[in-house]
């Protein structure tokens, strides 16, 4: 039979959300001074997988070159969602247009020596490392700064494996497969060991706490709090509604099911409203690799993204939580300026992204890249995506961006409120 201390050691090393290597006196002090759950700023990351066509998402409709380059895919001034006299959003994104006073449109985003491979480019965005030397993710590296007591700082909601962006999170990441019944395990599939682990947790919960609490005792207590948090998460997920949901949009009533981005962001909104202490949520929508017949799929995809963001903030506003939430979209690369012979667009570079929420300064950030001064047929990017990350880390999540990004990157001016220090 396993001795109590041996079992505790296995528990802490094998399944803890607080890795022992990260439990240091400074962390203890930081955690003790942490604000209660439900008070901190939150970031929702939305991956547009496949390489979203930025040029038909943020559209330079007043540029003649745009219309010449895209004879079947271009949109006219009277079709787009107006942002300025020269720039508009895809017509399917009207719900994002309904909240333009809370949306920053960051244009000309990219990184040095762009790669047109889906896998390589996505790894670069998720590791925040154009040299591809990092094996962990930018959000994963921020996990210890985001951890508050027993809370789960980072949550991934999706059917795929954990994204690289969240890797290296010292165990502070929960991944939920939304296509199967929501369930959080205790880190073991052995029923006997699970029962023993639960018994140990109950014993630790009842253990007395003294003023001279040791570091090991502190870790044990945080372990118990973490499991209590996971139990609460499981109960919340059980109450999550599935099936189909109807939303009234600017284009009429739309139906979304539980696998849609809209319903996943509704789940995120309910978790935030419940006071769950997660600081970063990560979701993904696939299908943006539009090499052919782009007009068939792209409107549905960008429309779903716009609807998901709009309805999430609508739900959060009803509960009074919207002011502490930002959503950021990103994709591994943009598409080429000229449409191809299959009425689609091929892999390119230089694109745009959105940062949405009441805390942003609305409007365009940076100029739209020139459509005539191209780099081998691609838009020339001018804003390193790590500047977006640095801004969100330092000014929204109150994390040290230089430590996370392994370098200093100037902030962009798209936030009007910042994290409480």
Phi, psi and omega in degrees: 000142183285131176290156186301314182292322177298318179295319179298318180298317178297321179299314183292321183280326189273328188221008183291147172272359174239098182294136183300329181295340181259358181270101181232163181308321179298323179292320178301314180295319181296318181292320180297329181267003186293148176289152179298155177300145180094003181245338188274161175290151184231142177241130176249116181263131183238108179274125175261094191278133177119348180094082182294139177285095181297331184289334175257012172256309172248104199255123176276068191295342180273357183267118180299326180298324178301315182290325177290324182285340185225074185297332180251344186254346186291152175243143181272169182303321183282358179257327188284164170275113188294130169251308172223184178295339183251337188238139175217169176260160176309139182305331181285353184261034184295330177290330172290326175298333178288349179230033181299339176287358179229024183231126171259129180254106182269117185258159174062042183270140178187203180205161183299143177050063186301146181248133182267007175279132178306310187291314181295314183293318179296321176300321179296313178298320186280331176269346185059043185215094178300339179276352177059036180263346182269142179253359178241177186253161184292324177285322176303321180290343180267359189302316183295329178286334182272341184294131175231104179060232182267007183291155173270109188288333187226134180227131176253127178243108182175167184271345183272174179294166182302128180295150178303326181305333184258357182290148180083021184275022177052033180082358185275036183228133172248135178244126183244126176272107185288348182271355176236164179307129182296126179205139177245123182266168179270016174089012178210147178260355181279115183303319181294316180292324178297318179296317179295323180294319177296319178298317178298317180299317179298319178297316180295326180298325183273355183293139180291152179243128179251166180293336180265034182306128181283168179297320179297318178297323178298315180296319178301315182295319178294326177300315179298316180298321179297313179296324175298322177296318180294323175299317180294321177299317181299320179295320179295320181291327178298329181273356180291132184280138175253204178076206183256147179229139181258135176233140175269117181247177179296337181258015182110188183279133178241150181247131177231143178256181188294341179273355183283159175297325181300312182289327177293322178286336171293322175297316177303314181299319180292323177296320178295315180297330182286352183087010177298138192273015180294137183260330181229125173250142182233124177227163183220145171232131188258167170112008187273007180275075192268070180285336182218150177046051185300327182296344180281318188255324187300318179301318179297319183292307181292330176295321178293321177299312180298316180297316183300315180293315182299311183290328176298312181290330175297315177296317180295322180296321179299330179262359179077021182253357189296329186291343181253018182236136170236146173242137178232131175263154172202157176219159188292328175197173175266196179242166180290158185293315185271131176292154182267182183288352179259018181058039176224193179224146183260171184303136178219207178211168182071113183212203181223162174214165180245142166237120188235147177145161180300341182277000183262154167277117187288157175117189183278140176243110184083161181277153173291133181301149179296141177267358179249330177266084187258161175248097183054042178088357183254154171297144176269118179286155178226350181239114178295129183300338180290342173291324175296312179301313182300318179299314181290321179296308185286314192262345180246314182265354180058043174250153179281104184294328181295323177290318183288317186266357180056044178168165181261130177229130183297144179285155171259153185265072178235006179247137174255343173233151184232171181295147176283130181269000000 
